[in-house]
């Protein structure tokens, strides 16, 4: 699967794939906060919220993913060991904000994209309405073209 965007933080790396987020733990800081942790993948369709805190010169920032059944931690100090979060330094604020925005955009795309089955069902329903005389030929043709994106 192609990596669309990747960011490296203090205690891990995040990759945005077409339909999921992959969290990797590589490096000394990653090992100290998540010993023995491997890669973790979270489906974009399962993410219910993204918590994002910008880094300052006093404290690291973080990006944290929430999803049903996940173990969300609250508070900055607990985020260090949260398996669904990656921390970053101030120089990475823009990079991680771009990642957050790309994830949100991809999630929105997935929610609004139509599957071929959706189009077929809509066309079948449209044909039924046309055959029943509820839609005129012109209305049927216009709606059919709209569904097909013509």
C-alpha positions as CSV (number, residue, x, y, z in Angstrom):
1,X,0.0,0.0,0.0
2,X,1.3,3.4,-1.0
3,X,2.3,5.8,1.8
4,X,0.6,9.2,1.1
5,X,2.3,11.2,3.9
6,X,4.8,10.4,6.7
7,X,5.9,12.3,9.8
8,X,8.6,11.4,12.3
9,X,8.1,12.4,15.9
10,X,9.9,12.1,19.2
11,X,8.6,8.6,20.1
12,X,7.4,7.2,16.8
13,X,6.4,7.7,13.2
14,X,3.1,8.0,11.5
15,X,2.3,7.0,7.9
16,X,-1.0,7.9,6.2
17,X,-2.0,5.2,3.8
18,X,-5.0,5.2,1.5
19,X,-7.4,3.7,4.1
20,X,-5.4,3.7,7.4
21,X,-2.9,5.3,9.6
22,X,0.2,3.3,10.6
23,X,2.1,4.1,13.8
24,X,5.6,2.8,14.0
25,X,8.0,2.8,16.9
26,X,11.6,3.2,15.9
27,X,14.5,4.9,17.8
28,X,15.6,5.2,21.4
29,X,12.8,7.5,22.6
30,X,10.2,5.2,21.0
31,X,11.8,2.2,22.8
32,X,11.9,4.0,26.1
33,X,8.2,5.0,26.0
34,X,6.9,1.9,24.1
35,X,9.3,-1.0,24.7
36,X,8.6,-3.9,22.5
37,X,5.8,-2.1,20.6
38,X,5.5,-2.9,16.9
39,X,3.6,-1.3,14.2
40,X,-0.1,-0.4,14.7
41,X,-2.6,0.3,12.1
42,X,-5.9,2.1,12.6
43,X,-8.5,2.2,9.8
44,X,-9.5,5.8,8.9
45,X,-13.1,4.7,8.9
46,X,-12.8,3.8,12.6
47,X,-11.2,7.0,13.8
48,X,-13.8,9.1,15.7
49,X,-11.5,12.0,16.7
50,X,-8.0,13.3,16.4
51,X,-6.6,15.3,19.3
52,X,-3.8,17.6,18.2
53,X,-1.7,19.8,20.5
54,X,1.0,22.1,19.0
55,X,4.5,21.9,20.6
56,X,5.9,24.9,22.4
57,X,9.3,25.7,23.7
58,X,8.1,24.3,27.1
59,X,6.4,21.1,26.0
60,X,6.2,18.6,23.2
61,X,3.2,18.5,21.0
62,X,1.2,15.4,20.1
63,X,-1.3,13.9,17.7
64,X,-3.6,11.2,19.2
65,X,-6.2,9.1,17.5
66,X,-9.4,8.0,19.2
67,X,-11.6,5.1,18.0
68,X,-14.1,2.7,19.5
69,X,-12.4,0.2,21.8
70,X,-9.2,2.2,21.9
71,X,-7.5,3.1,25.2
72,X,-7.5,6.9,25.2
73,X,-5.3,8.6,27.8
74,X,-5.9,12.1,29.1
75,X,-3.3,14.6,29.9
76,X,0.1,15.5,28.5
77,X,2.2,13.3,30.7
78,X,0.1,10.2,30.0
79,X,0.2,10.8,26.3
80,X,3.9,9.8,26.3
81,X,3.0,6.2,26.8
82,X,-0.3,6.2,24.8
83,X,-0.1,3.6,22.0
84,X,-2.3,5.8,19.8
85,X,-0.3,9.0,20.1
86,X,3.0,10.3,18.7
87,X,4.8,13.3,20.3
88,X,6.8,15.9,18.3
89,X,9.0,18.9,18.9
90,X,8.2,22.6,17.9
91,X,10.0,22.3,14.6
92,X,7.5,19.7,13.5
93,X,4.3,21.6,14.3
94,X,3.5,22.4,10.6
95,X,4.4,18.9,9.4
96,X,2.1,17.2,11.9
97,X,-0.7,19.8,11.3
98,X,-0.5,18.9,7.6
99,X,-0.7,15.2,8.5
100,X,-3.8,15.9,10.7
101,X,-5.5,17.9,7.9
102,X,-4.6,15.2,5.3
103,X,-6.1,12.5,7.5
104,X,-9.3,14.6,8.0
105,X,-9.5,15.2,4.3
106,X,-9.1,11.5,3.5
107,X,-11.7,10.5,6.1
108,X,-14.1,13.0,4.5
109,X,-13.4,11.7,1.0
110,X,-14.1,8.1,2.2
111,X,-17.4,9.2,3.8
112,X,-18.7,11.0,0.7
113,X,-17.4,8.7,-2.0
114,X,-20.0,6.5,-3.7
115,X,-19.5,2.9,-4.4
116,X,-20.6,1.3,-7.7
117,X,-23.3,-0.5,-5.7
118,X,-24.8,2.8,-4.6
119,X,-25.1,4.0,-8.1
120,X,-26.7,0.8,-9.3
121,X,-29.3,0.9,-6.5
122,X,-30.1,4.5,-7.2
123,X,-30.5,3.8,-11.0
124,X,-32.8,0.9,-10.2
125,X,-34.9,3.0,-8.0
126,X,-35.0,5.7,-10.6
127,X,-36.1,3.3,-13.3
128,X,-38.9,2.1,-11.0
129,X,-40.1,5.6,-10.5
130,X,-39.9,6.3,-14.3
131,X,-41.8,3.1,-15.1
132,X,-44.5,3.9,-12.6
133,X,-45.0,7.2,-14.3
134,X,-43.8,9.3,-11.3
135,X,-40.9,10.7,-13.3
136,X,-41.2,12.1,-16.8
137,X,-38.7,11.1,-19.5
138,X,-36.8,14.4,-19.1
139,X,-36.7,14.1,-15.3
140,X,-35.5,10.5,-15.5
141,X,-32.7,11.5,-18.0
142,X,-31.6,14.4,-15.9
143,X,-31.4,12.4,-12.7
144,X,-29.7,9.5,-14.4
145,X,-27.0,11.8,-15.8
146,X,-26.6,13.3,-12.3
147,X,-26.1,9.9,-10.7
148,X,-23.6,8.9,-13.4
149,X,-21.8,12.2,-13.2
150,X,-22.4,13.1,-16.8
